[in-house]
């Protein structure tokens, strides 16, 4: 479909979503949220895409909610007591359940919803001039999009409380020290670093990546015995896959495997 607030690219098995309201620092309108949900679902369903990257156009990743639009009435998330499928509040669930890795390529300020969407990605790479802020309480709101779940698991409850209660902005290097981002690179190297990470993931078998992603996130709230059972089931599935047979054949033939996700 055609998008108004996003740029969509697909090349070499990598899908790229770019927030494209640079004049608004890529702030999210309700249309923007709806288009983002649709883009995620389309890329997840696209068998030719194996890795998804997310970034922003211009100098920002995303400044969060479009405040001017929000002043005219409550945002969609404020109309529901519980998160419903395909609504804004369901975005982290959609991202976590995608069958392929999602990389945040944080090219500048990521605040509010921009911050929480970055948190919902599997891997985060930031440019040196990126700034991150969970600034919700400073505008009378609470953190959203699963960030009260994700943030304490990434950096611990104490630092999560500090960032949320103060709403302060941190730079990319502090974010890396806290464990919020995986890597920090110069701005002019961000695209290349993101592509390099995606290319490394493409060397692995798609089915194994999909099952491993599910296992890792399930393990955050699971017990050891449950995880052992899931790993055994997942490993049994992988052993029977064409990808595993291809990997062993390629090893014997001293060549790179060609995975099909089957």
C-alpha atoms as a printed R data frame, in Angstrom:
    type eleno elety resid chain resno      x       y      z
1   ATOM     1    CA   UNK     A     1  0.000   0.000  0.000
2   ATOM     2    CA   UNK     A     2  1.001   3.656 -0.363
3   ATOM     3    CA   UNK     A     3  2.093   5.394  2.836
4   ATOM     4    CA   UNK     A     4  1.811   9.053  3.786
5   ATOM     5    CA   UNK     A     5  3.977   9.116  6.920
6   ATOM     6    CA   UNK     A     6  6.472   6.347  6.127
7   ATOM     7    CA   UNK     A     7  9.069   5.416  3.546
8   ATOM     8    CA   UNK     A     8  9.239   1.694  2.798
9   ATOM     9    CA   UNK     A     9 12.173  -0.081  1.187
10  ATOM    10    CA   UNK     A    10 12.968  -3.718  0.500
11  ATOM    11    CA   UNK     A    11 16.393  -4.808 -0.695
12  ATOM    12    CA   UNK     A    12 18.537  -7.918 -0.270
13  ATOM    13    CA   UNK     A    13 16.058  -9.556  2.152
14  ATOM    14    CA   UNK     A    14 16.064  -6.484  4.417
15  ATOM    15    CA   UNK     A    15 12.916  -4.425  4.931
16  ATOM    16    CA   UNK     A    16 13.366  -0.818  6.003
17  ATOM    17    CA   UNK     A    17 10.739   1.397  7.619
18  ATOM    18    CA   UNK     A    18 11.589   5.107  7.798
19  ATOM    19    CA   UNK     A    19  9.422   7.508  9.790
20  ATOM    20    CA   UNK     A    20  8.943  10.334  7.319
21  ATOM    21    CA   UNK     A    21  7.682  13.535  8.915
22  ATOM    22    CA   UNK     A    22 11.061  15.275  9.264
23  ATOM    23    CA   UNK     A    23  9.485  18.721  9.617
24  ATOM    24    CA   UNK     A    24  7.742  17.385 12.773
25  ATOM    25    CA   UNK     A    25 10.784  15.434 13.994
26  ATOM    26    CA   UNK     A    26  8.837  12.347 12.893
27  ATOM    27    CA   UNK     A    27  6.180  12.828 15.561
28  ATOM    28    CA   UNK     A    28  3.380  10.278 15.386
29  ATOM    29    CA   UNK     A    29 -0.066  11.296 14.259
30  ATOM    30    CA   UNK     A    30 -2.854   8.739 14.580
31  ATOM    31    CA   UNK     A    31 -2.443   8.091 10.844
32  ATOM    32    CA   UNK     A    32  1.269   7.532 11.462
33  ATOM    33    CA   UNK     A    33  0.570   4.929 14.134
34  ATOM    34    CA   UNK     A    34 -1.920   3.120 11.900
35  ATOM    35    CA   UNK     A    35  0.487   3.107  8.974
36  ATOM    36    CA   UNK     A    36  3.313   1.831 11.183
37  ATOM    37    CA   UNK     A    37  1.165  -1.081 12.359
38  ATOM    38    CA   UNK     A    38  0.256  -1.912  8.770
39  ATOM    39    CA   UNK     A    39  3.886  -1.729  7.633
40  ATOM    40    CA   UNK     A    40  5.005  -4.077 10.420
41  ATOM    41    CA   UNK     A    41  2.328  -6.601  9.502
42  ATOM    42    CA   UNK     A    42  3.134  -6.424  5.796
43  ATOM    43    CA   UNK     A    43  6.843  -6.950  6.394
44  ATOM    44    CA   UNK     A    44  6.183  -9.836  8.756
45  ATOM    45    CA   UNK     A    45  4.033 -11.502  6.098
46  ATOM    46    CA   UNK     A    46  6.578 -10.897  3.312
47  ATOM    47    CA   UNK     A    47  8.519 -14.133  2.829
48  ATOM    48    CA   UNK     A    48 11.308 -12.307  1.001
49  ATOM    49    CA   UNK     A    49 12.110 -10.144  4.052
50  ATOM    50    CA   UNK     A    50 14.221 -11.724  6.783
51  ATOM    51    CA   UNK     A    51 15.293  -8.670  8.812
52  ATOM    52    CA   UNK     A    52 13.459  -5.389  9.468
53  ATOM    53    CA   UNK     A    53 15.159  -2.086 10.282
54  ATOM    54    CA   UNK     A    54 13.470   1.064 11.591
55  ATOM    55    CA   UNK     A    55 14.851   4.601 11.431
56  ATOM    56    CA   UNK     A    56 13.777   8.213 10.967
57  ATOM    57    CA   UNK     A    57 14.244  10.746  8.183
58  ATOM    58    CA   UNK     A    58 16.013  14.012  8.854
59  ATOM    59    CA   UNK     A    59 17.661  14.620 12.203
60  ATOM    60    CA   UNK     A    60 15.328  12.658 14.503
61  ATOM    61    CA   UNK     A    61 14.265   9.064 15.062
62  ATOM    62    CA   UNK     A    62 10.927  10.212 16.476
63  ATOM    63    CA   UNK     A    63  9.929  12.937 18.916
64  ATOM    64    CA   UNK     A    64  6.917  10.865 20.009
65  ATOM    65    CA   UNK     A    65  3.288  11.908 19.929
66  ATOM    66    CA   UNK     A    66  2.133  14.715 17.653
67  ATOM    67    CA   UNK     A    67  1.233  17.129 20.461
68  ATOM    68    CA   UNK     A    68 -0.686  19.547 18.249
69  ATOM    69    CA   UNK     A    69 -2.961  16.768 17.054
70  ATOM    70    CA   UNK     A    70 -3.325  15.387 20.577
71  ATOM    71    CA   UNK     A    71 -4.529  18.778 21.821
72  ATOM    72    CA   UNK     A    72 -7.599  18.432 19.607
73  ATOM    73    CA   UNK     A    73 -8.762  15.275 21.370
74  ATOM    74    CA   UNK     A    74 -7.572  12.180 23.205
75  ATOM    75    CA   UNK     A    75 -5.261   9.884 21.225
76  ATOM    76    CA   UNK     A    76 -6.419   6.438 20.250
77  ATOM    77    CA   UNK     A    77 -4.617   4.846 23.195
78  ATOM    78    CA   UNK     A    78 -6.700   6.916 25.593
79  ATOM    79    CA   UNK     A    79 -9.982   5.533 24.276
80  ATOM    80    CA   UNK     A    80 -9.411   1.939 25.377
81  ATOM    81    CA   UNK     A    81 -9.233   0.607 28.920
82  ATOM    82    CA   UNK     A    82 -7.407  -2.505 27.708
83  ATOM    83    CA   UNK     A    83 -5.072  -2.822 24.704
84  ATOM    84    CA   UNK     A    84 -6.881  -4.210 21.692
85  ATOM    85    CA   UNK     A    85 -5.302  -5.927 18.729
86  ATOM    86    CA   UNK     A    86 -4.253  -3.600 15.908
87  ATOM    87    CA   UNK     A    87 -4.485  -0.503 18.118
88  ATOM    88    CA   UNK     A    88 -1.509   1.669 19.069
89  ATOM    89    CA   UNK     A    89 -1.122  -0.046 22.448
90  ATOM    90    CA   UNK     A    90 -0.647  -3.390 20.687
91  ATOM    91    CA   UNK     A    91  2.471  -2.290 18.737
92  ATOM    92    CA   UNK     A    92  5.051  -3.953 21.061
93  ATOM    93    CA   UNK     A    93  3.100  -7.203 20.936
94  ATOM    94    CA   UNK     A    94  3.125  -7.097 17.127
95  ATOM    95    CA   UNK     A    95  6.872  -6.402 17.065
96  ATOM    96    CA   UNK     A    96  7.730  -9.088 19.604
97  ATOM    97    CA   UNK     A    97  5.723 -11.697 17.733
98  ATOM    98    CA   UNK     A    98  7.167 -10.917 14.322
99  ATOM    99    CA   UNK     A    99  8.970 -13.955 12.939
100 ATOM   100    CA   UNK     A   100 12.060 -11.939 12.080
101 ATOM   101    CA   UNK     A   101 14.484  -9.659 13.975
102 ATOM   102    CA   UNK     A   102 13.765  -5.922 14.174
103 ATOM   103    CA   UNK     A   103 16.651  -3.443 14.454
104 ATOM   104    CA   UNK     A   104 16.196   0.162 15.612
105 ATOM   105    CA   UNK     A   105 18.611   2.449 13.791
106 ATOM   106    CA   UNK     A   106 18.382   5.471 16.090
107 ATOM   107    CA   UNK     A   107 19.592   8.408 14.028
108 ATOM   108    CA   UNK     A   108 18.694  11.212 16.446
109 ATOM   109    CA   UNK     A   109 16.306  12.134 19.266
110 ATOM   110    CA   UNK     A   110 13.992   9.308 20.361
111 ATOM   111    CA   UNK     A   111 11.471  10.575 22.881
112 ATOM   112    CA   UNK     A   112  8.085   9.426 24.119
113 ATOM   113    CA   UNK     A   113  6.659   6.934 21.643
114 ATOM   114    CA   UNK     A   114  9.925   7.149 19.693
115 ATOM   115    CA   UNK     A   115 11.726   5.928 22.811
116 ATOM   116    CA   UNK     A   116  9.260   3.117 23.497
117 ATOM   117    CA   UNK     A   117  9.202   1.896 19.890
118 ATOM   118    CA   UNK     A   118 12.998   1.700 19.973
119 ATOM   119    CA   UNK     A   119 12.697  -0.336 23.187
120 ATOM   120    CA   UNK     A   120 10.292  -2.727 21.458
121 ATOM   121    CA   UNK     A   121 12.907  -3.548 18.814
122 ATOM   122    CA   UNK     A   122 15.148  -6.571 19.294
123 ATOM   123    CA   UNK     A   123 18.422  -4.719 18.713
124 ATOM   124    CA   UNK     A   124 19.219  -1.007 18.961
125 ATOM   125    CA   UNK     A   125 22.068   0.827 17.210
126 ATOM   126    CA   UNK     A   126 22.419   4.555 17.876
127 ATOM   127    CA   UNK     A   127 24.342   7.386 16.311
128 ATOM   128    CA   UNK     A   128 26.644   9.366 18.598
129 ATOM   129    CA   UNK     A   129 24.289  12.345 18.538
130 ATOM   130    CA   UNK     A   130 21.181  10.340 19.437
131 ATOM   131    CA   UNK     A   131 19.255  11.370 22.546
132 ATOM   132    CA   UNK     A   132 16.787   9.150 24.377
133 ATOM   133    CA   UNK     A   133 14.062  10.333 26.715
134 ATOM   134    CA   UNK     A   134 11.137   8.661 28.467
135 ATOM   135    CA   UNK     A   135  9.606  12.075 28.970
136 ATOM   136    CA   UNK     A   136  6.013  11.004 29.671
137 ATOM   137    CA   UNK     A   137  5.660  12.220 33.243
138 ATOM   138    CA   UNK     A   138  6.820  15.696 32.228
139 ATOM   139    CA   UNK     A   139  3.693  16.075 30.122
140 ATOM   140    CA   UNK     A   140  1.351  14.395 32.588
141 ATOM   141    CA   UNK     A   141  1.371  10.913 31.062
142 ATOM   142    CA   UNK     A   142  2.776   7.503 31.990
143 ATOM   143    CA   UNK     A   143  5.111   5.348 29.873
144 ATOM   144    CA   UNK     A   144  3.363   3.389 27.136
145 ATOM   145    CA   UNK     A   145  3.824   0.709 24.489
146 ATOM   146    CA   UNK     A   146  5.106  -1.868 26.950
147 ATOM   147    CA   UNK     A   147  7.964   0.276 28.237
148 ATOM   148    CA   UNK     A   148  7.108  -0.339 31.909
149 ATOM   149    CA   UNK     A   149  7.597  -4.031 31.088
150 ATOM   150    CA   UNK     A   150 10.676  -3.754 28.878
151 ATOM   151    CA   UNK     A   151 12.708  -0.989 30.524
152 ATOM   152    CA   UNK     A   152 13.207  -2.608 33.978
153 ATOM   153    CA   UNK     A   153 14.220  -5.852 32.263
154 ATOM   154    CA   UNK     A   154 16.865  -4.026 30.240
155 ATOM   155    CA   UNK     A   155 18.395  -1.742 32.859
156 ATOM   156    CA   UNK     A   156 17.007  -2.793 36.261
157 ATOM   157    CA   UNK     A   157 14.171  -1.348 38.297
158 ATOM   158    CA   UNK     A   158 16.221   1.386 39.991
159 ATOM   159    CA   UNK     A   159 17.490   3.022 36.806
160 ATOM   160    CA   UNK     A   160 14.106   2.514 35.151
161 ATOM   161    CA   UNK     A   161 12.455   4.412 38.005
162 ATOM   162    CA   UNK     A   162 15.039   7.179 37.673
163 ATOM   163    CA   UNK     A   163 14.501   7.638 33.941
164 ATOM   164    CA   UNK     A   164 10.707   7.486 34.200
165 ATOM   165    CA   UNK     A   165 10.256   9.653 37.301
166 ATOM   166    CA   UNK     A   166 12.655  12.378 36.116
167 ATOM   167    CA   UNK     A   167 11.809  12.181 32.405
168 ATOM   168    CA   UNK     A   168 15.390  13.242 31.754
169 ATOM   169    CA   UNK     A   169 17.212  12.920 28.441
170 ATOM   170    CA   UNK     A   170 20.303  10.742 28.149
171 ATOM   171    CA   UNK     A   171 22.867  10.650 25.365
172 ATOM   172    CA   UNK     A   172 23.821   7.627 23.287
173 ATOM   173    CA   UNK     A   173 26.920   6.731 25.299
174 ATOM   174    CA   UNK     A   174 25.009   6.703 28.584
175 ATOM   175    CA   UNK     A   175 22.300   4.632 26.915
176 ATOM   176    CA   UNK     A   176 24.927   2.085 25.869
177 ATOM   177    CA   UNK     A   177 26.432   1.996 29.361
178 ATOM   178    CA   UNK     A   178 22.967   1.283 30.769
179 ATOM   179    CA   UNK     A   179 22.289  -1.462 28.218
180 ATOM   180    CA   UNK     A   180 19.602   0.463 26.355
181 ATOM   181    CA   UNK     A   181 21.462   0.281 23.040
182 ATOM   182    CA   UNK     A   182 23.770  -2.383 21.657
183 ATOM   183    CA   UNK     A   183 26.130  -0.143 19.737
184 ATOM   184    CA   UNK     A   184 26.979   3.539 19.251
185 ATOM   185    CA   UNK     A   185 28.564   4.755 16.013
186 ATOM   186    CA   UNK     A   186 29.245   8.097 14.306
187 ATOM   187    CA   UNK     A   187 26.150   9.438 12.557
188 ATOM   188    CA   UNK     A   188 27.609   9.012  9.081
189 ATOM   189    CA   UNK     A   189 28.313   5.333  9.856
190 ATOM   190    CA   UNK     A   190 24.886   4.475 11.280
191 ATOM   191    CA   UNK     A   191 23.333   3.168  8.071
192 ATOM   192    CA   UNK     A   192 26.374   1.002  7.361
193 ATOM   193    CA   UNK     A   193 26.481  -0.337 10.917
194 ATOM   194    CA   UNK     A   194 22.780  -1.202 10.749
195 ATOM   195    CA   UNK     A   195 23.224  -2.922  7.393
196 ATOM   196    CA   UNK     A   196 26.218  -4.841  8.757
197 ATOM   197    CA   UNK     A   197 24.177  -6.108 11.713
198 ATOM   198    CA   UNK     A   198 21.348  -7.141  9.393
199 ATOM   199    CA   UNK     A   199 23.820  -8.912  7.095
200 ATOM   200    CA   UNK     A   200 25.237 -10.875 10.034
201 ATOM   201    CA   UNK     A   201 21.716 -12.015 10.963
202 ATOM   202    CA   UNK     A   202 21.069 -13.067  7.361
203 ATOM   203    CA   UNK     A   203 23.854 -15.646  7.710
204 ATOM   204    CA   UNK     A   204 21.653 -17.592 10.152
205 ATOM   205    CA   UNK     A   205 18.740 -19.882  9.350
206 ATOM   206    CA   UNK     A   206 15.373 -18.030  9.330
207 ATOM   207    CA   UNK     A   207 13.438 -20.780 11.119
208 ATOM   208    CA   UNK     A   208 16.052 -21.005 13.855
209 ATOM   209    CA   UNK     A   209 15.984 -17.215 14.285
210 ATOM   210    CA   UNK     A   210 12.198 -17.207 14.564
211 ATOM   211    CA   UNK     A   211 12.114 -19.942 17.215
212 ATOM   212    CA   UNK     A   212 15.088 -18.481 19.089
213 ATOM   213    CA   UNK     A   213 13.439 -15.048 19.242
214 ATOM   214    CA   UNK     A   214 10.294 -16.563 20.699
215 ATOM   215    CA   UNK     A   215 12.315 -18.579 23.215
216 ATOM   216    CA   UNK     A   216 14.346 -15.589 24.380
217 ATOM   217    CA   UNK     A   217 11.320 -13.403 25.076
218 ATOM   218    CA   UNK     A   218  9.318 -16.225 26.612
219 ATOM   219    CA   UNK     A   219 12.274 -16.879 28.895
220 ATOM   220    CA   UNK     A   220 11.968 -13.426 30.465
221 ATOM   221    CA   UNK     A   221  8.925 -14.594 32.415
222 ATOM   222    CA   UNK     A   222  9.347 -18.341 32.411
223 ATOM   223    CA   UNK     A   223 10.920 -20.928 34.705
224 ATOM   224    CA   UNK     A   224 13.810 -23.194 33.795
225 ATOM   225    CA   UNK     A   225 11.764 -26.366 33.336
226 ATOM   226    CA   UNK     A   226  9.298 -24.633 31.010
227 ATOM   227    CA   UNK     A   227 12.181 -23.260 28.950
228 ATOM   228    CA   UNK     A   228 13.864 -26.659 28.771
229 ATOM   229    CA   UNK     A   229 10.666 -28.128 27.345
230 ATOM   230    CA   UNK     A   230 10.316 -25.279 24.828
231 ATOM   231    CA   UNK     A   231 13.958 -25.553 23.763
232 ATOM   232    CA   UNK     A   232 13.589 -29.291 23.246
233 ATOM   233    CA   UNK     A   233 10.501 -28.771 21.098
234 ATOM   234    CA   UNK     A   234 12.171 -25.980 19.134
235 ATOM   235    CA   UNK     A   235 15.358 -27.953 18.627
236 ATOM   236    CA   UNK     A   236 13.409 -30.990 17.450
237 ATOM   237    CA   UNK     A   237 11.667 -28.782 14.893
238 ATOM   238    CA   UNK     A   238 14.982 -27.366 13.697
239 ATOM   239    CA   UNK     A   239 16.609 -30.798 13.413
240 ATOM   240    CA   UNK     A   240 13.839 -31.821 10.998
241 ATOM   241    CA   UNK     A   241 14.122 -28.647  8.902
242 ATOM   242    CA   UNK     A   242 15.519 -28.309  5.399
243 ATOM   243    CA   UNK     A   243 17.689 -25.453  6.696
244 ATOM   244    CA   UNK     A   244 19.515 -27.772  9.102
245 ATOM   245    CA   UNK     A   245 20.081 -30.341  6.357
246 ATOM   246    CA   UNK     A   246 21.338 -27.576  4.083
247 ATOM   247    CA   UNK     A   247 23.699 -26.318  6.807
248 ATOM   248    CA   UNK     A   248 25.234 -29.762  7.362
249 ATOM   249    CA   UNK     A   249 25.519 -30.383  3.623
250 ATOM   250    CA   UNK     A   250 27.172 -26.998  3.079
251 ATOM   251    CA   UNK     A   251 29.616 -27.728  5.906
252 ATOM   252    CA   UNK     A   252 30.613 -31.008  4.270
253 ATOM   253    CA   UNK     A   253 30.938 -29.333  0.884
254 ATOM   254    CA   UNK     A   254 32.904 -26.411  2.351
255 ATOM   255    CA   UNK     A   255 30.498 -23.757  1.061
256 ATOM   256    CA   UNK     A   256 28.098 -21.218  2.516
257 ATOM   257    CA   UNK     A   257 24.585 -22.548  3.178
258 ATOM   258    CA   UNK     A   258 21.601 -21.228  1.243
259 ATOM   259    CA   UNK     A   259 18.709 -21.081  3.694
260 ATOM   260    CA   UNK     A   260 15.049 -21.082  2.661
261 ATOM   261    CA   UNK     A   261 13.350 -20.865  6.033
262 ATOM   262    CA   UNK     A   262 11.910 -24.367  5.710
